[in-house]
Amino acid sequence: MTLSQPPSEVDILRHENSLLRTLIESTREPAIFVTDPDQDFRFVLVNEAVCRHFGVPREQVLQWSPADIDPTARGGYLHELQAYLERHTTKTFESEHHLPDGRRVPVEVIVNHFDYNGKNLVVGYFRDISERKLEEQHRRDLQAKQQRIEIEQQYTEVFNSLIDDFYLLDITSDRRLRFADINRVAAQRFGLPAEQIVGRFLDTMIPADKVQSCHEQKLKCVMTRRPYHYEEHIVINGVAIVFDTTIVPIINDKGEVYRIAGLSRDITDRKRQEEEKLLREQEFRALVEHSRDVVIRYDTKGRRTYVNSAFLKASRVASIDEVLNKTPLEWSIIKHNNVNLYNKIQEVVKTRQSNELDLIWSDEGIEYCYECHLIPEFNPHDQVASVLCIGRDYSRRWHAELALQKREEEFRTLVENSPDIICRHELDGRRIYINPKAIKMSGDLAKVIMNSSPLEYPGGEEGQIYQSKIQEVINSGTNVEFELNWNSCKGSCCSLINLVPERSNDGRIISVLAIGRDITLLKRFRQDLEESRTQLRELVAHRERTREAERKHIAREVHDELGQQLTALNMEIQSMRVRYDKCSPPLQTQLNRIHAQLHHTISYARNLVSRLRPSALDMGFIAALEWLVDDFRQRNPKCECRLTLNCADVCLSEDAATAVFRIVQESLTNIIKHAHATQVHILLHELGTHLLLGIRDNGRGFDTKRQGKESFGLVGIKERAIMLGGELTLFSAPGKGTYIELHMPISAHNMPVIAQG
C-alpha cells in the first residue's frame, strides 16, 4: 500500500483558485466580472449572473469589453478608471447597460484594483437597480406632486394678494393664448370681472395692431423653455401703459410647455421718471460743461477720470490728456495744496461721506481761492466708485471780504468815536450792539438797554413806535427817520433816529442799524422859535384887527361927521345959487366954482370911506367881492376880470370876510403894479367844510424861488391865510402868469384863528 503524499502549496493554491472560480461563476447575485487591462479590458471572468443579465452565453460575454455594453466606457475612460483605481483601490458609480435586445438597464457598479501574481486586473460587480430607480422616481413624483400642491397653495395666496398684474395663459393646439386665470388687479385693468375674462383669448382683449408683437414676445419662452423678460407698451381702454413683464413657461409631465405664467408690473410712472432722470442727466452734463465752477471726477485711487472745460481753462493746458488719469500728486496747479487734496479724496473714499476744503495759491503774482466740495459717488452695490469734486472760484469774494473787513475796522473806529448814538438791532428788535456814546449817555441804564428791545426800553408808547419803525424798515427795505423821546443819565432827551437796513451778500436784511442824534437843544430852540412866531402872528393879527377897527371907525366918522357937514355946505351953496341967481355974474361964477369943489370933496370923501371900509362888506361877502371886481374893471379897463361863484352865498364872520376881502384886494393890487395882465379870473368854490379861493392872471409871472424880501404884499397875504387857519399855495413862473389858491376851513363861528407851528 502506497501512502499518498501531502499536497504541496501549489496544489493547495490551484485547488483554492478552482473553488473560487467555481464559486464566482455559479453565484447568481450579484453579477461579478474580471477584466484584463492588457487585453483592452476584455472580460476574462464572468459569473452566471452576468450571462443572465445580458441574456447571452458566457463564451459570447468573454468576447466583450465594458465598452461594448456601456457607451460611457469608450475612449480613454477605462484607462482613466484604471489610473484612479491604482491610487484609490475602489470606486462605486452608476451607469446604464445597453442590452443586446435593445433594452437599457440602470446598474450600480463597484470596481476594485486586483493584483494577481504581479498582473493588474480589475474585478468588480454590478447590480440591476431598475426597481430602485422606479421607487426613487415614484418618490420623486410624490414629492413633486406634494410640492405642486404646496406651490399651488402659495400661488393662490400670492395670486390673490399681488398688486401686479398676474395671469395664466393656456397654449392651444393652434398656438393661441387663452386666459386660464387672472388676478383681480389685472382684471380691473381690463374693466371686467375675472370670471368674464377666463376662457377668452388674449388677442380679443388687446388692440389689433399689438396682437402679433404680443404673441411673439409671450411665445419666446416656449421655444427657449426658459423665463423671458421684456417691456411692452399696450393701450388698454384708451390708456397707454408700459409694463415690465416676465413670462415663465409651465411644463407638464410630458416635458411640454402647455401654459405660461405672466407677471406684469405697471412701470409707466417709473419710465416717466427714468426719462425725466435722463433729461436731468443731460441737463446736468450740459450744465457741468458750461459751468463756471471746476468739476473733476476722481477714481478711488485719486486719478482724474473726467474734467470739465472750466478746469481746463483754469489749468491752462493744451490737451486734456495732460491731466486725465493723473493724481493731484502727479500733476497739479495748486502747488503745495496737492497733498492735502489727495488726502481729502482718500478720506472721502474711506468714510463714504462728503468733505470740503479751501485751496489758496498764487500764480504769477495773482492769488487764487477755490472752495472745493468732495462728494462720494456710489455704484449699484453701494460701494464708493468715484469722488466728484466741485470747485468754486471765490477769489474776488475773498479779496472783497478782506477789503470789507478793512472797511469794517474803519467803520468800527468811526462808530466807536462818533458823537451820535449808534446801535444795532436784530430782526426781532433786540439790541446787539451800542457804541460808547450811547453807553455814556445811558449811564447805568446801558446794562438794561443792551440785549433789550424797544418794547422793553424805552417801553410804553415810544417803545411801540420804535418797534413799529424797525418792522417798517424790515418790510420796506428803506431808511426810516423819526424822533424819539427817552431818558438819559442827564434827564429827558429827544433824538432824531435814522434806521438803516443792513443786508447780507445775497441781499437779505439781517439787522437794522439805528443812528441817533441828540436834538434836545435844537428841539428846545425850535419850540422857542415857534412860540416866538406864534406870538408874532398873534401880534400881527391883533394889529390887523386894530387897523380894521380904526379904518372902520375913521370911515364911520368921515361918513357921519364930515359927510354931513359937506352935505350941509352943499345944501347952503345950492340955496345961495337960487337966492342970488339974478345977481351979478361974477358972484354966480364964484358960487359955481365953490359948488364944483365941494362936489369933488364929497366924492373924495366917499372914495376914502370905500377904501377904508367898503360899504359892500355890510351887504355880504359875495357883494363885497363883486364890488371889488367892478372897481378893478373901472380902474383897469384894458384888463378883463371875471368872477366865478360856485356857491349861493358864504356866511363868514366879519373878521374872516374882511381878511379874505383884503387877500383879494392885495392880489388885485399886485396884478396892477407888477403883472401887466390882460386877463384875471377869480374863483370862489365851497367844498363842504372848506372854502376854495383861486386868483389867476396871465401876466408876466415871476420865479417863486427868487422872491424878494421886499414882497410885503405876498407876506401880508400869507399871514392873513395863516390867521384864517387856511393853506395858501402860490404857483408862478416867468412868462406863465400867477395863480394863488387859498383853502380855508368854514368853522361854526367863522372866526379867524392863529395857526400853531
C-alpha angles and dihedrals in degrees: 000000000000118000115226117244117243111257116264124236090256091055091048091051092048089049092051092048091050091050091047092049091048091048093050095045094048096045109111097194132066109022107243126195142171124206130194115221090199090061094051089273093298115170108260096173132024131163130226092268090063092052092047090048092055095034094228134106120273091248090062093047091051087061091059136081126204089263090066093062103027118049091198089064094065127104117019095333095104093051090049088050091051091051090050092050092050088058101036103021095217142040135182123201143148124245142158127250122212105215124208090248090060098256123133115218125190112227138182111225128198116187130183136189111248127191112201117181090329093313119120113228134169115227124183148136136225135204131208105244098179093118092046090050090050090050091048091048089049091051090047091050090051091048091047090050091049090047090050090052091049091044089048090054092047090045090053092051093046092040092057095045101041116121090199127076110270127178143158120225123196116214109227125208090261089052095251120143119238127185111250094172139349133188126238096258094054092045091053090053089058089046094236136101114263091244091061093049098049109093095025122115118249093231090064093056102053134055115283094239090059098047099089096044091045093052092046092052094047095045094053090086089057091061096043095035086217133103115276127207126198145138121250133190113213133171111219119182090344094307120117110224132181114214129196098212133190118190117198121191117228113211124203128214090276091059093250126135102236100157140023128209118215127200114186126182122197104238097166092117092043092051090050089050090048090051090048089047091050089049090049089048089053091046090047092051090047089048093048093048091051097035121119088216119091111248121191131169118208127191121227090274092056097254120141113247098169137017128177128226093264090062092049090050093049091045093049092216124158096220136021089230089072092068107027120099091015129113124227086256091059099043129006141142093205092078112193091017093067095089092049092050093048092050091049091053091052090047091054091050091050100042096035088221133115120258138181140202141175120241118201123176141147127235124181091345094308119115117219126196124191129181107211127197117196113203124184117230118207132210123222089273091060092249124135104259100171145346121240115211119199115187124189122197109231097164093121092046091048093051089044090052090051090050090044090051089052091049089046089056090048090046091050090051089052092046094046091054098036117124088217127083110254127183136161123226130202116228089266090056097256113144113237099172138025124179125234092262090058091047091050094049093044095050111179090358091070091088089052094046095050112087091007130114126229088256087063096039128050082002125174121068093329090053092050091051091048092050092047090052091053089052090048090055091049092050098042100032090219135109119273125198127196142147122257128195114206142151119260130180087270096051134262115002136183118212130186102226121203113192115204124187116233116210137200124231091272092053098257118141106243102169144355123240116211119202114188127188120197106241097166094118092039089051090050092048090047091050091049089048092050091049089051091049090049091051090047091050090048089050091049090047090050090048091050092049089048092048091048090049091049091047090049091048094046091046090051093047091048091046097043104035108022092034092053092047092050090046090051091050089049090054091048092050091050090049091051091048089054093044096047097034092121096041127102116316094235091061091048090051092051092049090052091051091049090048092052092049091048091050089051090050091050090051091048091051091050092050090047091053090049092050093048096043119355109222087219088075088067089056094053141285095274092050090050091054091048090051090049091052092048091049090050091051092051093051094042108033092166093060120076111222122189129187118203117193118191093179134063095228139333119220107212131165117258092254093047093046091048092049093051090044091053091049090055091042093051091046092053090047090053090049090054093047103039116005102061086202126174096199131042125180123191118192126190116185131170113219107187105276094001136069121218120206119182128182118186131177134176094222132126096290123200143228107273091201090059096046109149125240088236091067092110092155093063091041089055091049091051093047091051089050090053090048088056091051089242137129121245121201123189123199120183142138133176110280094004103085129237134279124193118191125187125191112189131168120243102224128193093263097023092228120157113249133201109244112228118227 
